[in-house]
Amino acid sequence: MSEVGGSTPGNERIVALDALRGFALLGIFLANIGFFSAWVLMNHDQQLALAPAWVVESWHGIELGLIEAKFYSLFSMLFGAGFALQLDRIDRRGGQGLAVFYRRMALLLLIGLIHMIVVWLGDILTLYALMGFILPLFRKLSEKALLVLGALLVFSPLLLVPLFDAQLSEWTGRTLWAGAFGWLSEQTGTPFMGPAEWIARPDFGSYLAWHGAGPVLRLANLLDGWRFPRVLGCMLLGMAFARMLLLNGRPLPIAALRNAALGGFAIGMPFCLWFAVVGGGPNSVPAIIGTVPLAIGYGAALLLWTSRPGSRLAAALAPAGRMALTLYISQSVFGILVFTGVWGGLATKVSPSGFVPLALAFYALQLLFARHYLAHHAQGPLEKLWRLGTYAGRGKALSARPAEAA
């Protein structure tokens, strides 16, 4: 079997993983900026008032077909891979590090809750932390069992949606969504006009009320999208991939990665293009079937590219992956400051031809910042805080390890 790597396969494998994490950050930002700008919250007529029909339709196809849910799925797999590396070290110590692992997850949960309430309600860290608490339950499973169980969870909405989606949507709509929107109206004394208009409102009271309702709105969103089984499934797949590709002491296998890339694109791309054409939301059949395979195709293709010794792309992306927590939250801060009505005020005022270049420009600045910062520091600022909190008062060394960036 052909393999990538030379004398230091371990370092190359970890750098490639960091580069993949840095790439996933870009996709997540492109998905999220549609919400920061309120573009995806506006109706079709509102969008056409800001951009020609071809721009509206083109971005709609690109967003649904190539971006939506693919990168949070990829990032979830990367979290699972990072957890697998940590749990492997715990198992090699005889299970003595589980308490540290749980403290790490508890602190991530706290960071995620602060991010959700103070910065942006679309936070994903809280869900990752909650799923992280139960990942040790699966650490004794074989790679095959992890793959099977992960796939069952990822595709479980194919069964769950027809059986329970109507009842779930009715409950979340009548209890969570309606309750949150009613609370917003009570807090401000004005009728709820819709998410896009609310984000664009310039009064600080509305801004604070929106963030106060954030946890309820986010829970409704996660439940409606069946995110809990999907994210856990992706994490289990990531754990299996990490064991097969990163914990065997060998360089990354080209043949296996090539097959994963070709298979992922062959299965995922037709269904995702179908989803882009017919729509139907994240619980539609083409979205459920196509999303994770395409995410695997993205990941395998990038690993093929970046795992080669001396890869310039890996050198550019890996620093961002090493400080993914810092950059992810800074993307949210950027989105809030630029778009919400009480700050930059661009929400509901710019089309994809405006917010996509903004996102790409800010991501390029993040790459430069990460490279410069890590040339002088072992970890990103929030990564260091996360580690300090995990080992507070326990005398542990705070040296950074690339594998722990997840």
TAVENPE-V165755 format. One record per residue. N is the residue number from 0. PSI is psi in degrees with one decimal (999 if undefined). OMEGA is omega as a letter, one per 20 degrees, with the letter a starting at -180 (NA if undefined). Layout:
# TAVENPE-V165755
n = (N:N)
psi = (PSI:PSI)
omega = (OMEGA:OMEGA)
This chain:
# TAVENPE-V165755
n = (0:1:2:3:4:5:6:7:8:9:10:11:12:13:14:15:16:17:18:19:20:21:22:23:24:25:26:27:28:29:30:31:32:33:34:35:36:37:38:39:40:41:42:43:44:45:46:47:48:49:50:51:52:53:54:55:56:57:58:59:60:61:62:63:64:65:66:67:68:69:70:71:72:73:74:75:76:77:78:79:80:81:82:83:84:85:86:87:88:89:90:91:92:93:94:95:96:97:98:99:100:101:102:103:104:105:106:107:108:109:110:111:112:113:114:115:116:117:118:119:120:121:122:123:124:125:126:127:128:129:130:131:132:133:134:135:136:137:138:139:140:141:142:143:144:145:146:147:148:149:150:151:152:153:154:155:156:157:158:159:160:161:162:163:164:165:166:167:168:169:170:171:172:173:174:175:176:177:178:179:180:181:182:183:184:185:186:187:188:189:190:191:192:193:194:195:196:197:198:199:200:201:202:203:204:205:206:207:208:209:210:211:212:213:214:215:216:217:218:219:220:221:222:223:224:225:226:227:228:229:230:231:232:233:234:235:236:237:238:239:240:241:242:243:244:245:246:247:248:249:250:251:252:253:254:255:256:257:258:259:260:261:262:263:264:265:266:267:268:269:270:271:272:273:274:275:276:277:278:279:280:281:282:283:284:285:286:287:288:289:290:291:292:293:294:295:296:297:298:299:300:301:302:303:304:305:306:307:308:309:310:311:312:313:314:315:316:317:318:319:320:321:322:323:324:325:326:327:328:329:330:331:332:333:334:335:336:337:338:339:340:341:342:343:344:345:346:347:348:349:350:351:352:353:354:355:356:357:358:359:360:361:362:363:364:365:366:367:368:369:370:371:372:373:374:375:376:377:378:379:380:381:382:383:384:385:386:387:388:389:390:391:392:393:394:395:396:397:398:399:400:401:402:403:404:405)
psi = (130.1:140.7:149.6:137.2:164.2:-116.5:-17.1:65.3:-34.6:-47.8:-42.1:-38.8:-42.0:-40.4:-41.4:-38.6:-42.6:-41.4:-40.1:-39.4:-39.7:-38.1:-42.1:-33.6:-38.7:-47.0:-39.6:-40.5:-41.1:-33.2:-43.5:-30.4:-21.5:-28.3:-41.9:-44.4:-6.7:10.3:-47.2:-10.8:-9.1:154.7:172.6:-40.9:-39.6:-39.0:-42.1:-22.5:-16.7:-19.1:153.5:157.1:-37.2:-32.1:-45.1:-48.9:-37.5:-47.0:-35.7:-44.9:-43.3:-44.4:-48.0:-44.1:-37.8:-17.7:-54.2:123.0:-14.6:-38.6:-29.4:-31.1:-44.9:-43.2:-36.3:-40.8:-38.0:-37.7:-43.8:-39.9:-42.8:-40.9:-39.0:-40.4:-42.3:-44.5:-31.2:-42.3:-37.0:-45.0:-36.8:-19.2:9.9:26.5:15.4:-9.7:8.5:-36.4:-40.0:-41.3:-44.2:-35.5:-37.9:-43.4:-38.2:-40.9:-36.8:-39.1:-42.2:-44.3:-42.8:-40.9:-42.4:-43.3:-43.4:-43.7:-36.7:-36.4:-65.4:131.3:-10.2:15.2:141.5:-12.5:-35.2:-42.3:-41.9:-42.3:-44.1:-42.6:-33.4:-33.8:-30.0:-6.0:-36.6:-22.6:-21.2:3.8:-19.2:-6.6:150.5:166.5:-41.3:-43.7:-39.4:-41.7:-44.9:-48.6:-41.5:-44.3:-40.1:-41.9:-42.3:-42.6:4.7:-30.8:-19.6:-33.2:-40.8:-39.4:-50.3:-32.0:-39.9:-7.4:-38.6:-43.9:-40.3:-44.8:-37.7:-42.3:-47.9:-38.4:-46.2:-27.3:-55.8:-58.1:-51.8:-38.8:-43.7:-44.7:-37.9:-38.8:-40.1:-43.5:-40.8:-40.7:-31.9:-11.5:19.9:148.5:147.1:119.6:-9.9:153.4:-42.9:-48.2:-35.2:-42.9:-34.2:-9.7:137.0:-4.7:139.5:-29.7:-43.3:-38.1:-46.8:-39.6:-41.0:-44.3:-31.3:-33.4:-4.5:-51.6:-39.5:-45.0:-39.9:-40.8:-43.3:-42.4:-44.3:-39.6:-45.5:-34.7:6.7:42.4:-29.4:-53.2:-34.2:-46.2:-42.7:-41.4:-43.3:-39.6:-39.7:-39.0:-42.3:-38.7:-43.2:-44.8:-40.2:-42.7:-41.0:-32.5:-27.7:-24.1:13.6:0.7:6.2:159.8:162.9:130.7:121.6:-44.6:-44.6:-41.7:-39.7:-42.7:-40.1:-39.9:-48.2:-43.3:-42.1:-44.8:-38.7:-38.0:-47.0:-41.2:-45.3:-41.7:-37.0:-36.4:-37.1:-44.4:-41.4:-32.3:-45.8:-16.9:-145.5:-4.2:171.0:-14.1:8.7:157.2:-47.8:-33.8:-42.4:-44.2:-39.4:-24.3:-55.7:-42.3:-41.0:-37.7:-40.2:-39.8:-44.7:-49.9:-45.5:-41.4:-42.2:-36.6:-38.5:-39.1:-43.1:-13.0:-3.6:137.6:133.0:14.3:122.6:-34.8:-41.9:-41.8:-33.1:-38.7:-29.8:-42.0:-37.4:-39.5:-31.2:-24.0:47.0:-37.2:-48.1:-45.7:-35.5:-46.9:-34.5:-29.4:-40.2:-43.4:-43.7:-47.8:-41.2:-44.3:-32.9:-36.8:-38.5:152.8:-32.9:-9.5:-104.4:-30.1:18.8:-6.8:135.3:10.7:-8.8:148.5:178.9:-31.3:-14.2:-48.1:-24.5:-48.5:-36.5:-44.5:-44.6:-39.6:-43.2:-37.3:-39.5:-40.6:-37.2:-40.5:-44.8:-43.2:-45.2:-42.5:-44.4:-44.7:-43.8:-10.5:-17.7:-9.1:151.8:-28.3:164.0:161.8:-44.9:-31.0:-40.2:-41.8:-42.1:-44.8:-41.5:-43.9:-36.3:-41.7:16.9:125.2:11.2:4.3:21.6:147.9:145.6:22.4:141.6:145.0:128.4:-34.3:-18.4:5.3:-17.8:999)
omega = (r:a:r:r:r:a:a:a:a:r:a:a:a:r:r:r:r:r:r:r:r:r:r:r:r:r:r:r:r:r:a:a:r:r:r:a:a:a:a:r:r:r:a:a:r:r:r:r:a:a:r:a:a:r:r:a:a:a:r:r:r:a:a:a:a:a:a:r:a:a:r:r:r:r:r:r:r:r:r:r:r:r:r:r:r:a:r:r:r:a:r:r:a:r:a:a:a:r:r:r:a:r:r:r:r:r:r:r:r:r:a:r:r:r:a:a:a:a:a:a:r:a:r:a:r:r:r:a:r:r:r:r:a:a:r:r:a:a:a:r:r:r:r:r:r:r:a:a:r:r:r:r:a:a:a:r:r:r:a:a:r:a:a:a:a:r:r:a:r:a:a:r:a:a:a:a:a:r:r:a:r:r:r:r:r:a:a:a:r:r:r:a:a:a:a:a:a:r:a:a:a:a:a:r:r:r:r:r:r:r:r:r:a:a:r:r:a:r:r:r:a:r:a:a:a:a:a:r:a:a:r:r:r:r:r:r:r:r:r:r:r:r:a:a:a:a:a:r:a:r:r:a:a:a:a:r:r:r:r:r:a:r:a:r:a:r:a:a:r:a:r:r:r:r:a:a:a:a:r:r:a:r:r:a:a:r:a:a:a:a:a:r:r:r:r:r:r:a:a:r:a:r:r:a:a:a:r:r:r:a:r:r:r:r:a:a:a:r:r:r:r:r:a:a:r:a:r:a:r:r:r:r:r:a:a:a:a:a:a:a:a:r:a:r:a:r:a:a:a:r:r:r:r:a:r:r:r:r:a:r:a:r:r:r:r:r:r:r:a:a:r:a:a:r:a:a:a:a:r:a:r:r:r:r:r:a:r:r:r:a:a:r:a:r:a:r:a:r:a:r:a:a:a:a:r:NA)
